[in-house]
Amino acid sequence: MNLAHRGINYRIESDYWYTDDTDTVRQDLIAIRDRLYCNAVNMYGRDVRQLTAAARVALELGLEVWLQPRLPDAPPADVLAHLRETAHAAEQLRQEHPAVVLNVGCEYSLYTGGIIPGGTAAEKGFPLESPRWWALLPLFNRRLNVFLGQAAAVARAGFHGRITYASGFWEKVDWTAFDIVGVNYYRHRHNHAGYRAGLRRQHRHGKPVVILEFGCGSYVGADDDGPATHGIVDWHTDPPRVRPGFTRDEHTQARYLSELLGIYRDEDVTGAFVFEFADRTRLHSRRAARDLDMAGYAITKVTERSGQQWAPKAAFHEIARIYGAQRDSEPSRQRDGRAPAGK
């Protein structure tokens, strides 16, 4: 089955890069529509004003927008207040352009306080990696679902379209309050054998299943590392350096994404959003030790000399091939318009 939502993740801002340049955003989104053949984009960021402005550009270009606020390492009350602001902004957009889905957040157990011990997402990741903490996963998931219930209520109060949540693979979500099952489902060496089975289990909720993140880096072995791609960098040096022994290989990333999109098509997944379009914080260099792009998930690359300008990687061309073939196989009325939000 073809994907109803051929998507990609698009970062609006980060702690390291911020832009008010809507022309850059517009040009990126035109490429996403016309060169990648996406019909949907998951836009995430911290600044609600920037997020809303970028979403309006995407909607005007005919893209379906999945809007995701992120407020990393903040207390629950602040996250809910941020979501409330985003929900009202998303509803205003939806009144003008119906093709809006509110994606309430990303992996709350890591990025929101009070669920897993630790002050930052990095600190919270250690309990997940240690078997001595695994017995506490049911407790963490109970806390998560209490907070998700609150988040869904806040979202519904301000936004009257469909809502979802980008869950981590370790999170056991009660999807009752949501319209769409959303999963960040990266394949890696530890879940490779059971990846399809894990995907099939998501259908038991009786709701559309959408993969909201999947991807890997651009080096030999990145397909085994999956979501741990960033771990090949020593972030404690100044500047950060790629650890010795890693060889750039864009085709590893392209092959990984192609294989997963094939699985999603076979397993009746409704939509998929590649992670991600661009990361202007991880620059490409010909020197392996300086090539932070290798350790990123973007399907485009940016250098120190190129500024905001990006160049396509092998994965870009592979995604365009797959999405383009799916678009061309659709009836003309589907090809020329957007899939119903959250279908």
C-alpha positions as CSV (number, residue, x, y, z in Angstrom):
1,M,0.0,0.0,0.0
2,N,1.3,3.4,-0.9
3,L,1.9,5.9,1.9
4,A,-0.9,8.5,2.2
5,H,1.6,10.8,3.9
6,R,5.0,11.0,2.2
7,G,6.8,13.1,4.7
8,I,10.0,14.5,6.1
9,N,11.0,16.2,9.4
10,Y,11.9,19.9,9.1
11,R,13.6,21.7,11.9
12,I,12.6,25.4,12.4
13,E,15.2,26.3,15.0
14,S,17.5,25.0,17.6
15,D,19.7,26.2,20.4
16,Y,22.5,26.4,17.8
17,W,20.8,27.8,14.7
18,Y,18.0,30.2,14.4
19,T,16.6,32.0,11.4
20,D,14.0,34.7,10.7
21,D,14.8,34.2,7.0
22,T,11.5,33.0,5.6
23,D,13.0,32.9,2.1
24,T,15.3,30.1,3.2
25,V,12.4,28.2,4.7
26,R,10.3,28.8,1.6
27,Q,13.1,27.5,-0.7
28,D,13.6,24.4,1.5
29,L,9.9,23.7,1.4
30,I,9.7,24.1,-2.3
31,A,12.5,21.6,-2.7
32,I,10.7,19.2,-0.3
33,R,7.5,19.5,-2.4
34,D,9.0,19.6,-6.0
35,R,12.3,17.6,-5.7
36,L,11.6,15.1,-2.9
37,Y,7.9,14.7,-3.9
38,C,6.7,14.9,-0.3
39,N,3.1,15.8,0.4
40,A,3.6,16.3,4.2
41,V,6.1,17.8,6.6
42,N,6.5,17.4,10.3
43,M,7.7,20.8,11.5
44,Y,9.2,20.9,14.9
45,G,10.8,23.6,17.1
46,R,10.7,25.7,20.3
47,D,9.6,29.1,19.1
48,V,5.8,29.0,18.4
49,R,5.9,32.2,16.3
50,Q,8.6,30.8,14.0
51,L,6.9,27.4,13.9
52,T,3.5,29.0,12.9
53,A,5.1,31.2,10.3
54,A,6.9,28.3,8.7
55,A,3.8,26.2,8.8
56,R,1.8,28.9,7.0
57,V,4.4,28.9,4.2
58,A,4.2,25.1,3.9
59,L,0.4,25.2,3.8
60,E,0.4,27.9,1.1
61,L,2.7,25.7,-0.9
62,G,0.1,22.8,-0.7
63,L,1.9,20.7,1.9
64,E,0.2,19.0,4.7
65,V,1.6,20.2,8.0
66,W,2.1,18.1,11.2
67,L,3.0,20.7,13.8
68,Q,5.2,19.6,16.8
69,P,6.2,21.9,19.6
70,R,9.4,21.0,21.5
71,L,10.5,22.3,24.8
72,P,13.4,20.0,25.9
73,D,14.3,19.4,29.5
74,A,11.5,21.6,30.8
75,P,9.1,20.9,33.8
76,P,5.7,19.5,32.9
77,A,3.8,22.7,33.6
78,D,6.0,24.6,31.2
79,V,5.6,21.9,28.5
80,L,1.8,22.0,28.8
81,A,1.8,25.8,28.6
82,H,3.9,25.7,25.5
83,L,1.6,23.1,24.0
84,R,-1.4,25.2,24.8
85,E,0.1,28.2,22.9
86,T,0.9,25.9,20.0
87,A,-2.6,24.3,19.9
88,H,-4.3,27.7,19.6
89,A,-1.9,28.7,16.9
90,A,-2.4,25.4,15.1
91,E,-6.2,25.9,15.2
92,Q,-5.9,29.3,13.6
93,L,-3.9,27.7,10.8
94,R,-6.4,24.9,10.5
95,Q,-9.2,27.4,10.1
96,E,-7.4,28.7,7.0
97,H,-5.9,25.4,5.7
98,P,-7.6,22.2,6.9
99,A,-4.5,20.0,6.3
100,V,-3.0,20.4,9.8
101,V,-2.3,17.7,12.4
102,L,-1.1,18.6,15.9
103,N,1.8,16.4,17.0
104,V,1.7,17.2,20.7
105,G,5.4,16.3,21.5
106,C,8.4,14.0,21.1
107,E,9.4,11.3,23.5
108,Y,8.1,13.0,26.6
109,S,9.8,10.4,28.9
110,L,13.2,11.7,27.8
111,Y,12.5,15.4,27.1
112,T,10.1,16.3,30.0
113,G,10.8,16.3,33.7
114,G,9.3,14.0,36.2
115,I,8.9,10.8,34.3
116,I,12.5,9.2,34.2
117,P,15.1,10.3,36.7
118,G,17.6,12.9,35.4
119,G,17.8,16.5,34.5
120,T,18.5,16.2,30.8
121,A,17.5,13.8,28.0
122,A,21.1,12.5,28.0
123,E,21.0,11.8,31.7
124,K,17.7,10.0,31.3
125,G,19.0,7.8,28.6
126,F,21.4,6.0,30.9
127,P,18.6,4.3,32.9
128,L,17.1,3.0,29.7
129,E,20.4,1.4,28.8
130,S,20.9,-0.3,32.1
131,P,19.2,-3.6,32.9
132,R,18.9,-2.6,36.6
133,W,16.4,0.1,35.6
134,W,14.2,-2.0,33.3
135,A,12.0,-3.3,36.1
136,L,11.0,0.4,36.6
137,L,9.8,0.8,33.0
138,P,6.1,0.1,33.9
139,L,6.4,2.9,36.5
140,F,7.9,5.3,33.9
141,N,5.1,4.4,31.5
142,R,2.4,5.0,34.0
143,R,3.9,8.5,34.6
144,L,4.1,9.0,30.9
145,N,0.5,8.1,30.3
146,V,-0.7,10.4,33.0
147,F,1.1,13.3,31.4
148,L,0.0,12.3,27.9
149,G,-3.6,12.4,29.2
150,Q,-3.0,16.0,30.3
151,A,-1.3,16.9,27.1
152,A,-4.2,15.5,25.0
153,A,-6.7,17.4,27.0
154,V,-4.7,20.7,26.5
155,A,-4.4,20.0,22.8
156,R,-8.1,19.2,22.4
157,A,-9.1,22.4,24.2
158,G,-7.3,24.6,21.7
159,F,-7.2,22.5,18.5
160,H,-10.1,20.8,16.8
161,G,-8.3,18.7,14.3
162,R,-6.5,15.4,14.6
163,I,-3.8,14.9,17.2
164,T,-0.9,12.4,17.6
165,Y,2.3,12.0,19.6
166,A,5.8,11.0,18.6
167,S,6.5,8.0,20.9
168,G,9.8,6.4,21.7
169,F,10.2,2.7,21.0
170,W,10.5,2.0,24.8
171,E,7.3,3.9,25.6
172,K,4.1,2.0,26.1
173,V,1.5,4.5,25.2
174,D,-2.3,4.5,25.9
175,W,-3.5,5.8,22.5
176,T,-7.1,6.2,23.6
177,A,-7.0,10.0,23.6
178,F,-5.2,10.3,20.2
179,D,-6.4,9.9,16.6
180,I,-3.2,8.5,15.2
181,V,-0.6,6.1,16.5
182,G,2.7,8.0,16.1
183,V,6.1,6.2,16.5
184,N,9.7,7.2,16.2
185,Y,10.8,3.8,15.0
186,Y,14.5,3.6,14.2
187,R,16.0,0.2,13.1
188,H,19.3,-0.8,14.7
189,R,21.3,-3.8,15.5
190,H,19.3,-4.7,18.6
191,N,15.9,-4.7,17.0
192,H,16.7,-5.7,13.4
193,A,15.4,-9.2,13.6
194,G,12.1,-8.2,15.3
195,Y,11.6,-4.9,13.5
196,R,8.6,-6.0,11.4
197,A,6.9,-7.7,14.3
198,G,7.3,-4.6,16.4
199,L,5.7,-2.6,13.6
200,R,2.8,-4.9,13.3
201,R,2.0,-4.6,17.0
202,Q,1.3,-0.9,16.5
203,H,-1.8,-1.9,14.4
204,R,-3.5,-3.5,17.5
205,H,-4.8,-0.1,18.5
206,G,-7.1,0.0,15.6
207,K,-5.9,3.5,14.5
208,P,-3.8,4.7,11.6
209,V,-0.1,4.1,12.2
210,V,2.4,6.8,11.2
211,I,6.2,6.6,11.6
212,L,7.1,10.0,12.7
213,E,10.9,9.6,12.7
214,F,13.3,7.1,11.1
215,G,16.8,7.5,9.9
216,C,20.6,7.0,10.4
217,G,23.9,8.6,9.7
218,S,26.1,8.6,6.6
219,Y,29.0,6.2,7.5
220,V,29.8,2.6,7.3
221,G,27.9,0.9,10.1
222,A,25.4,3.7,10.6
223,D,22.5,1.3,9.7
224,D,23.4,-0.8,12.8
225,D,23.6,2.3,15.0
226,G,20.3,3.8,13.9
227,P,19.3,6.4,16.6
228,A,22.8,6.3,18.2
229,T,24.4,7.8,15.1
230,H,25.4,10.9,17.1
231,G,27.5,8.7,19.4
232,I,30.4,8.6,17.0
233,V,31.3,12.2,17.9
234,D,33.3,13.3,20.9
235,W,31.2,16.2,22.0
236,H,33.6,17.2,24.8
237,T,36.4,18.4,22.6
238,D,36.4,21.9,21.2
239,P,35.5,21.7,18.4
240,P,33.7,18.4,18.5
241,R,35.5,15.6,16.6
242,V,34.4,12.4,15.0
243,R,36.1,9.5,16.7
244,P,38.7,7.6,14.7
245,G,37.7,4.6,12.6
246,F,34.6,5.9,10.9
247,T,34.3,6.1,7.1
248,R,31.8,8.4,5.3
249,D,29.3,6.4,3.2
250,E,26.2,8.2,2.0
251,H,24.9,5.0,0.4
252,T,24.5,3.3,3.8
253,Q,22.0,6.0,4.8
254,A,20.2,5.8,1.4
255,R,19.9,2.0,1.6
256,Y,18.6,2.1,5.2
257,L,15.8,4.6,4.4
258,S,14.9,2.7,1.2
259,E,14.6,-0.6,3.1
260,L,12.4,0.9,5.8
261,L,10.1,2.6,3.4
262,G,9.6,-0.8,1.6
263,I,8.7,-2.3,5.0
264,Y,6.2,0.4,5.7
265,R,4.6,0.0,2.4
266,D,4.2,-3.8,2.9
267,E,2.9,-3.4,6.5
268,D,0.1,-0.9,5.8
269,V,1.7,2.0,7.5
270,T,-0.4,5.2,6.7
271,G,2.5,7.6,6.6
272,A,6.2,8.1,7.2
273,F,8.4,11.1,8.0
274,V,12.1,10.7,7.2
275,F,14.4,12.3,9.9
276,E,15.4,14.8,8.6
277,F,15.7,17.3,5.8
278,A,18.6,19.5,7.0
279,D,20.8,20.0,10.0
280,R,22.7,23.2,9.6
281,T,24.5,22.6,12.9
282,R,26.4,19.5,11.8
283,L,28.6,20.7,8.9
284,H,30.2,18.5,6.3
285,S,34.0,18.5,5.9
286,R,36.4,16.5,3.7
287,R,38.4,15.8,6.9
288,A,36.8,12.8,8.6
289,A,37.5,14.1,12.1
290,R,35.6,17.3,11.3
291,D,32.8,15.8,9.3
292,L,29.9,16.1,11.8
293,D,27.4,15.6,9.0
294,M,28.5,12.0,9.1
295,A,27.0,11.8,12.5
296,G,23.7,13.5,11.6
297,Y,20.5,12.3,10.2
298,A,19.9,14.9,7.5
299,I,19.5,13.9,3.8
300,T,21.2,17.1,2.7
301,K,24.7,18.4,3.6
302,V,25.9,21.9,4.5
303,T,29.5,23.1,4.6
304,E,31.2,26.1,6.3
305,R,31.5,27.8,3.0
306,S,27.9,27.1,1.8
307,G,26.2,29.1,4.5
308,Q,22.4,28.2,4.5
309,Q,22.8,26.5,1.1
310,W,22.6,22.7,1.1
311,A,23.5,20.0,-1.3
312,P,21.6,16.7,-1.7
313,K,23.1,13.5,-0.4
314,A,22.6,10.0,-1.8
315,A,19.6,9.5,0.5
316,F,17.9,12.6,-0.9
317,H,17.9,11.1,-4.4
318,E,16.7,7.7,-3.1
319,I,13.8,9.3,-1.2
320,A,12.9,11.3,-4.3
321,R,12.9,8.2,-6.4
322,I,10.6,6.3,-4.0
323,Y,8.2,9.1,-3.2
324,G,8.1,10.2,-6.9
325,A,7.1,6.7,-8.0
326,Q,4.4,6.6,-5.3
327,R,3.1,9.9,-6.4
328,D,3.0,8.9,-10.1
329,S,1.1,5.7,-9.2
330,E,-1.7,7.7,-7.5
331,P,-4.9,8.8,-9.2
332,S,-4.6,12.4,-10.5
333,R,-7.0,13.7,-7.9
334,Q,-4.8,12.4,-5.1
335,R,-1.6,13.4,-6.8
336,D,-2.7,17.0,-7.2
337,G,-4.1,17.4,-3.7
338,R,-3.3,16.4,-0.1
339,A,-4.2,13.3,1.7
340,P,-6.9,13.9,4.4
341,A,-5.1,14.9,7.5
342,G,-4.4,11.8,9.6
343,K,-6.2,9.4,7.2
